[in-house]
Amino acid sequence: MKKYIVLVLILALTVSFLLGIYLNKLKNINEQIAFETEFNRNENIINEAKDLLTETSSSEFKTTPNTKIIEKKYYNNCKHLVQEEQKIKEKLINKNESELQIEYVGWEIQKFTPNEIVVYKEINDFCDEHFLLKDVEGEIIVYKLDKYGNIKETIIETGIQTKYLSEIDIKNLKNGIKVYGNKELKKSLEDFE
């Protein structure tokens, strides 16, 4: 009989011990689930606050007298992108993005910050920055070209004499050198000086 009592006591202690381990693990699992649920809830609150802050801050940007406007015009016929930086006009100061869009109908606003605005437009035409450098009676003359590549008008009599240039440069200038863009025109003329 004593054996049975000792055996029952050992069995009861073993079951109690195993039950304690199981309940402890279950408690840890529940705590982990509660922690992850709370963490996800807090993360969702933070993300919603960030989204709200982004929407609020982007809609509150307004132009200032120091805002610069960059107009990008892409000409489909000659496939050139002309970019011009301008000071902001007085009537555009203190405008938000939607108010500015009314002023720039037909343009895409690519960037809008208080410091810089970038607008973009595609134009089905030929840009006005095609030039021809030509040797005329020993001097380099700059002509503006039309959309067909024909001389539209004389814009600069440079005063640069061709007699001091290399034979290759003189030959190229006799045939005419086509240049695109004001920067490239300036660089080309500087190379000949």
Secondary structure, 3 states (H helix, E strand, C coil): CHHHHHHHHHHHHHHHHHHHHHHHHHHHHHHHHHHHHHHHHHHHHHHHHHHHHHHHHHHHCCCCCCCEEEEEEEECCCCEEEEEEEECCHHHCCCCHHHHHHHCCCCEEEEECCCEEEEEEEECCCCCCEEEEEEECCEEEEEEECCCCCEEEEEEEEEEEHHHCCHHHHHHHHHCEEEECHHHHHHHHHHHC
